[in-house]
Amino acid sequence: MLLLGVTYVLFSQNFAGQYRVLIQGTYLRPPAATSSAVPPRPDQLFVLNKEGDVLTGADAESVIKAQREEVRQAAIESLLTQGSIALVVVGALAAGLGWLVAGRVLTPLHRVTDTARRIAAAPAAGHGLHERIALRGPDDEVKDLADAFDTMVERLDHSFDGQRRFVANASHELRTPLTVGRALVEVAMHRRTASADVKELGESLLTINARHEQLIDGLLILADSEKQLTTVYPVNLGDIVTHVAGQLSAEAAAAGVELIHGPGDAPTRGDALLLERLVHNLVENGIRHNLPAQTESDERWVRVVSKTVGDQVELVVTNTGPDIPPYEVESLFKPFYRLGAERLVAGKGSGLGLSIVRSVAEAHGGTVVATPRPTGGLEIRVSLDIERALEGSLR
């Protein structure tokens, strides 16, 4: 538009000059109708109109001015019309070419962005780090960015993989000495000559040993749950709820906690052992972290329900228990995190129960949400997307 405006100004200035038509030393014989007219003088402006009349003076000036204005208007109209058409055509070509060039330049950046989003959307930490951009093309700034990103992701992948291998290997190596230590303590306790002090010490050592074994088992399960699921099979959460409730009913009765279970139909796909551990940890957590009964009328219960909601299956575990501040709920899913005095060595668990729950749920493409109850305790809801689980099995 600026170019068109400048052209218009220059064009107008060019036509603003004064033009005269001068005939020097020339006389015209006037027509018969104007034979009495006085012939013009030399160097005098004259115009011969369409009727053949010779016009001089102001009349000639007026005719010349009118003709010049007509030419000027025609030229301006032609300039604006054709210039505008040319401007539109050139602008469209420039926009199309710019779009093609920009798309070609931004395509590698889109690949970088898409890869980063897929890695960030992986169900668990480190699950998507096997992806690479592997950009091919000229050695420009975009390729340097893609190569640097690939290098960073590769180092992170090795770091996460090494961490998982270390946890798994260390846990396996620690199980053997713990097993041997437990056997020695049991042998010493059951000797005929064992005193009461030795038996009491043995009971304490066995309790500590059992807690260590529980901790190592939790680390192994956590390491396994953080691996990418390679094979999944049909499984019904209702069957798992029934099985786990039967396993923990004695523990619940000993703790004075009523175990309520509603095994609704909840078919999905996944690793049956990991899903069983998920349900087991939630129910066990609800039993162990309940309130001690003060009177016979105090309610102490754990409710576990499985159901199908739309295209998802849900597992809801609710329990009575101490008041938990809302800002502490998310911290419960961190490894080795315990509330209050339960950070002591003699705590009720290893501190990995809810961490394993979240890790297993994320490995199956699901989510875990915990909500404090107004009267104390928690409601933990596990949602597994059936479609995503099916897609994971096909991959």
ZAMARGU-4260 file (C-alpha; in steps of 0.2 Angstrom, whole numbers, plus 5000, padded with zeros to 4 digits):
<rodrens>
0) 5000/5000/5000 | 5015/5012/5004 | 5022/5008/4986 | 5005/5012/4978 | 5003/5028/4988
5) 5020/5034/4983 | 5017/5030/4965 | 5001/5040/4965 | 5009/5055/4973 | 5023/5055/4960
10) 5011/5052/4946 | 5000/5067/4952 | 5015/5078/4953 | 5020/5074/4935 | 5003/5079/4929
15) 5002/5095/4939 | 5014/5104/4927 | 5008/5116/4914 | 5008/5111/4896 | 5005/5123/4881
20) 5003/5119/4863 | 5012/5133/4853 | 5012/5135/4834 | 5025/5147/4829 | 5025/5156/4812
25) 5010/5146/4806 | 4993/5152/4800 | 4978/5141/4797 | 4966/5145/4784 | 4949/5147/4794
30) 4934/5137/4787 | 4922/5146/4776 | 4910/5148/4791 | 4924/5158/4800 | 4931/5167/4785
35) 4929/5183/4794 | 4939/5178/4809 | 4955/5186/4811 | 4969/5173/4809 | 4980/5170/4824
40) 4997/5178/4827 | 5013/5168/4828 | 5017/5161/4845 | 4999/5162/4850 | 4990/5147/4857
45) 4975/5141/4847 | 4964/5126/4846 | 4954/5119/4832 | 4938/5111/4839 | 4928/5097/4832
50) 4917/5109/4822 | 4932/5117/4814 | 4932/5133/4823 | 4948/5141/4828 | 4949/5145/4847
55) 4962/5156/4854 | 4965/5165/4871 | 4954/5159/4886 | 4944/5148/4876 | 4959/5138/4870
60) 4966/5137/4887 | 4950/5130/4894 | 4949/5117/4881 | 4967/5112/4884 | 4964/5111/4903
65) 4949/5100/4901 | 4958/5088/4889 | 4973/5087/4901 | 4961/5084/4916 | 4953/5070/4906
70) 4970/5062/4902 | 4975/5064/4920 | 4959/5055/4927 | 4961/5041/4914 | 4979/5038/4919
75) 4975/5039/4938 | 4960/5027/4936 | 4971/5015/4926 | 4985/5016/4938 | 4974/5013/4953
80) 4964/4999/4945 | 4978/4989/4937 | 4990/4993/4952 | 4978/4986/4964 | 4975/4971/4954
85) 4994/4968/4953 | 4996/4972/4971 | 4983/4959/4976 | 4990/4946/4964 | 5008/4949/4971
90) 5002/4949/4989 | 4993/4932/4986 | 5009/4925/4978 | 5020/4932/4992 | 5008/4925/5006
95) 5007/4908/4998 | 5026/4907/4996 | 5029/4913/5013 | 5017/4900/5020 | 5026/4886/5011
100) 5043/4893/5016 | 5037/4895/5034 | 5029/4878/5035 | 5045/4870/5028 | 5056/4879/5041
105) 5044/4875/5056 | 5041/4857/5052 | 5056/4851/5061 | 5051/4862/5076 | 5034/4854/5076
110) 5043/4837/5077 | 5053/4843/5092 | 5037/4849/5100 | 5027/4833/5097 | 5041/4822/5103
115) 5043/4832/5119 | 5024/4832/5122 | 5023/4813/5120 | 5037/4810/5132 | 5029/4822/5145
120) 5012/4813/5142 | 5020/4796/5146 | 5010/4787/5160 | 5025/4786/5172 | 5042/4794/5173
125) 5054/4787/5160 | 5042/4777/5150 | 5043/4789/5135 | 5062/4792/5135 | 5065/4779/5122
130) 5059/4791/5108 | 5071/4801/5098 | 5068/4815/5085 | 5082/4809/5073 | 5080/4824/5062
135) 5088/4823/5045 | 5093/4838/5035 | 5105/4852/5033 | 5116/4856/5048 | 5107/4872/5053
140) 5101/4879/5070 | 5085/4868/5070 | 5095/4852/5067 | 5107/4857/5081 | 5092/4859/5093
145) 5085/4842/5088 | 5102/4834/5091 | 5104/4842/5108 | 5086/4837/5113 | 5090/4819/5107
150) 5106/4819/5117 | 5097/4825/5133 | 5083/4812/5131 | 5096/4798/5129 | 5105/4803/5145
155) 5089/4804/5154 | 5084/4787/5148 | 5100/4779/5153 | 5098/4787/5170 | 5081/4781/5173
160) 5085/4764/5167 | 5100/4763/5178 | 5090/4768/5193 | 5077/4755/5190 | 5090/4741/5187
165) 5099/4747/5203 | 5084/4746/5214 | 5079/4729/5207 | 5097/4722/5209 | 5099/4729/5226
170) 5082/4722/5232 | 5086/4705/5225 | 5103/4705/5233 | 5096/4710/5250 | 5083/4697/5251
175) 5096/4683/5253 | 5105/4689/5269 | 5088/4694/5276 | 5081/4676/5273 | 5097/4669/5281
180) 5096/4680/5296 | 5078/4676/5299 | 5082/4657/5298 | 5096/4659/5311 | 5085/4669/5323
185) 5071/4656/5321 | 5084/4642/5325 | 5090/4651/5340 | 5073/4655/5347 | 5067/4637/5345
190) 5082/4629/5354 | 5078/4619/5369 | 5090/4629/5379 | 5084/4646/5373 | 5080/4657/5388
195) 5065/4669/5388 | 5076/4684/5385 | 5083/4675/5369 | 5065/4672/5363 | 5059/4689/5367
200) 5075/4696/5357 | 5071/4684/5343 | 5053/4690/5342 | 5059/4708/5340 | 5072/4703/5327
205) 5059/4694/5317 | 5048/4709/5317 | 5062/4720/5311 | 5067/4707/5298 | 5049/4706/5292
210) 5048/4724/5290 | 5064/4724/5280 | 5057/4710/5269 | 5041/4720/5266 | 5052/4735/5262
215) 5062/4726/5249 | 5046/4718/5242 | 5039/4735/5240 | 5054/4741/5231 | 5054/4726/5219
220) 5036/4729/5215 | 5039/4748/5213 | 5053/4744/5201 | 5042/4732/5191 | 5027/4744/5190
225) 5038/4757/5183 | 5043/4746/5168 | 5033/4748/5152 | 5019/4734/5151 | 5023/4723/5137
230) 5009/4710/5139 | 4992/4713/5146 | 4977/4701/5149 | 4959/4702/5153 | 4956/4704/5171
235) 4941/4709/5182 | 4943/4720/5197 | 4928/4713/5205 | 4937/4696/5206 | 4953/4704/5213
240) 4942/4713/5226 | 4935/4697/5232 | 4952/4688/5233 | 4960/4702/5242 | 4946/4704/5255
245) 4947/4686/5259 | 4966/4688/5262 | 4964/4703/5273 | 4948/4698/5283 | 4958/4690/5297
250) 4969/4706/5299 | 4954/4717/5298 | 4945/4707/5312 | 4961/4707/5323 | 4962/4726/5321
255) 4943/4728/5325 | 4940/4735/5308 | 4924/4730/5298 | 4929/4726/5280 | 4915/4730/5268
260) 4917/4725/5250 | 4906/4727/5235 | 4914/4718/5220 | 4905/4725/5206 | 4909/4720/5188
265) 4924/4729/5182 | 4932/4721/5167 | 4948/4728/5160 | 4965/4723/5154 | 4982/4723/5163
270) 4994/4714/5173 | 4984/4704/5186 | 4998/4703/5199 | 5001/4722/5199 | 4983/4726/5200
275) 4981/4713/5214 | 4995/4723/5223 | 4986/4739/5220 | 4970/4733/5228 | 4979/4724/5242
280) 4989/4740/5246 | 4974/4751/5247 | 4964/4739/5258 | 4979/4736/5269 | 4982/4754/5271
285) 4964/4757/5275 | 4965/4744/5289 | 4982/4749/5297 | 4979/4767/5297 | 4962/4767/5305
290) 4958/4775/5322 | 4960/4765/5337 | 4943/4761/5345 | 4939/4771/5360 | 4922/4764/5364
295) 4912/4750/5357 | 4901/4762/5348 | 4915/4769/5338 | 4914/4766/5319 | 4930/4758/5311
300) 4928/4751/5294 | 4935/4750/5277 | 4924/4749/5261 | 4931/4744/5244 | 4920/4744/5229
305) 4923/4741/5210 | 4912/4747/5196 | 4911/4752/5178 | 4907/4770/5174 | 4906/4773/5156
310) 4922/4768/5147 | 4931/4767/5163 | 4932/4755/5178 | 4934/4762/5195 | 4940/4756/5212
315) 4935/4766/5227 | 4942/4762/5244 | 4936/4772/5259 | 4940/4771/5277 | 4938/4779/5294
320) 4954/4786/5301 | 4962/4802/5308 | 4959/4819/5300 | 4971/4822/5286 | 4974/4840/5280
325) 4971/4842/5262 | 4988/4849/5258 | 4996/4833/5265 | 4986/4821/5254 | 4997/4822/5238
330) 5012/4819/5249 | 5006/4802/5254 | 5010/4796/5237 | 5028/4800/5239 | 5040/4785/5243
335) 5044/4783/5261 | 5032/4797/5266 | 5023/4795/5282 | 5012/4806/5293 | 5017/4812/5310
340) 5024/4799/5322 | 5023/4785/5309 | 5040/4791/5302 | 5048/4781/5316 | 5056/4764/5312
345) 5042/4755/5321 | 5029/4762/5309 | 5015/4752/5302 | 5022/4750/5284 | 5036/4753/5273
350) 5030/4770/5266 | 5029/4763/5249 | 5011/4757/5248 | 5002/4772/5240 | 5018/4775/5229
355) 5016/4758/5222 | 4997/4761/5220 | 5000/4776/5209 | 5014/4769/5199 | 5004/4753/5195
360) 4989/4764/5190 | 4999/4775/5179 | 5007/4760/5171 | 4990/4755/5166 | 4985/4772/5159
365) 4975/4776/5174 | 4974/4789/5188 | 4973/4789/5207 | 4964/4803/5217 | 4963/4804/5236
370) 4951/4815/5245 | 4950/4818/5264 | 4933/4813/5272 | 4925/4827/5283 | 4924/4814/5297
375) 4942/4808/5295 | 4950/4795/5284 | 4952/4795/5265 | 4942/4791/5250 | 4954/4784/5236
380) 4947/4782/5218 | 4957/4773/5205 | 4951/4775/5187 | 4957/4764/5173 | 4953/4769/5155
385) 4947/4753/5146 | 4951/4760/5129 | 4969/4766/5133 | 4972/4749/5142 | 4966/4740/5126
390) 4978/4751/5115 | 4992/4747/5127 | 4989/4729/5124 | 4989/4731/5106 | 5006/4740/5106
</rodrens>
